[in-house]
Amino acid sequence: MRKRGPGRPKGSKNATDVVVVERSHCPKCGSARRSEYWGKVVNRCTGLRADGTPYAAIIRRRCGSTGSPP
């Protein structure tokens, strides 16, 4: 009997998650540059957007150009 290696069994389906993200912009200058981690505020909440798409969190970041808060 042959010992099987690591990995998924043959014929298993690929499981993928679909994530839809709209690009945010600064309301003051219109820039789409955002800071990665500095000043980030995460509100963990679930709900439905106006178009029916579900969400799990709201993330606010500082502007990379003006530094204005979220």
N, C-alpha and C positions, 0 to 999 in steps of 0.2 A: 504494500500500500504506500502510495506517494503522499508525502506531507505537503500540503498547500502553503504557498507563500502568503504574505500579507496582501490585502487589497479586497476589492469588492468581488462578489461572485459574478461569473459570466452571465450576461443577459439582464443584469440589474439596470434599472432606469436611472438616468441622470436627474438628480433633484436640484432645481435652481430656484432661487428667490428673486423676485423682481422688485427693484427699488426705484421709485420715481422721485427725483429731487429737482426742485426748481431752483435756479440760480438766484441767490439773494443779492440785493444791492443796497447801498447806503442811501437813505432818504435825503440826506443833505447834499452830497456831491454826485450821487449816481454811480459811484465806483463799485465794481463787483469784487474787488480785492478784499478779502476778509482775513483776520488773524486766525491762526490754527487753534491755539489753546489759551492765549492770554485774554482774560476778560470774558471767557465763554460762559454763558448761562444756559443750563439744560433744564427744561421743565418736562419731567416724565409724566405724560398723560396720553390717554388714547381717545380717539374720536374719529369722526368722518369730516373730510373737507367738503366744500360746497359742491364739488363735482362727484362726490361719493367715494373718493379714494380714502382708505383708512390711514391713520398715522399713529405713531407710538410715542413721539417726543417732539418738542419744539426747541430748537437750538438757536441761540442768539450769540453773534460774535461781534467784536469791535471792527470798525472800518480800518482797513490797512492804509488808507490815504490820509484821512483826517483824524483817526483815532477816536471818533465819537463812539460813545457807549451804545450797547444794544437797545 
